[in-house]
Amino acid sequence: MAASTLVSSATMAGLLRCLVQKGVLQAADIREMYEVALLLLEQQQAAAPHAQASFSAARAVIERQLSPN
């Protein structure tokens, strides 16, 4: 499962980068996607108290994407 998650994450990051480079999406669009992803994680977290470590790890990754470089 960890390998499939890494593949999915890398593929999504690559797709987003390509869409920005091709002018399909702007950097603000990518930021909005990460903000929505963070909101969805927060909404789902309460329903899965046994998976708090996974939610915390996912939140940390998304928050890194939202922080200024």
Backbone hydrogen bonds, N-H to C=O, Kabsch-Sander energy under -0.5 kcal/mol:
donor,donor_aa,acceptor,acceptor_aa,energy
5,T,1,M,-2.0
6,L,2,A,-2.2
7,V,3,A,-2.5
8,S,4,S,-2.4
9,S,5,T,-2.6
10,A,6,L,-2.7
11,T,7,V,-2.5
12,M,8,S,-2.5
13,A,9,S,-2.5
14,G,10,A,-2.4
15,L,11,T,-2.6
16,L,12,M,-2.7
17,R,13,A,-2.3
18,C,14,G,-2.4
19,L,15,L,-2.5
20,V,16,L,-2.0
21,Q,17,R,-2.6
22,K,18,C,-2.2
23,G,20,V,-1.3
24,V,19,L,-1.9
25,L,19,L,-1.6
29,D,26,Q,-0.7
30,I,26,Q,-1.6
31,R,27,A,-2.3
32,E,28,A,-2.2
33,M,29,D,-2.0
34,Y,30,I,-2.1
35,E,31,R,-2.4
36,V,32,E,-2.4
37,A,33,M,-2.4
38,L,34,Y,-2.3
39,L,35,E,-2.1
40,L,36,V,-2.7
41,L,37,A,-2.2
42,E,38,L,-2.2
43,Q,39,L,-2.2
44,Q,40,L,-2.0
45,Q,41,L,-1.9
46,A,42,E,-0.7
47,A,44,Q,-0.9
48,A,45,Q,-1.5
51,A,48,A,-2.0
52,Q,49,P,-0.9
55,F,51,A,-2.2
56,S,52,Q,-2.7
57,A,53,A,-2.2
58,A,54,S,-2.5
59,R,55,F,-2.8
60,A,56,S,-2.2
61,V,57,A,-1.9
62,I,58,A,-2.3
63,E,59,R,-3.0
64,R,60,A,-1.8
65,Q,61,V,-1.5
66,L,62,I,-1.4
67,S,63,E,-1.2
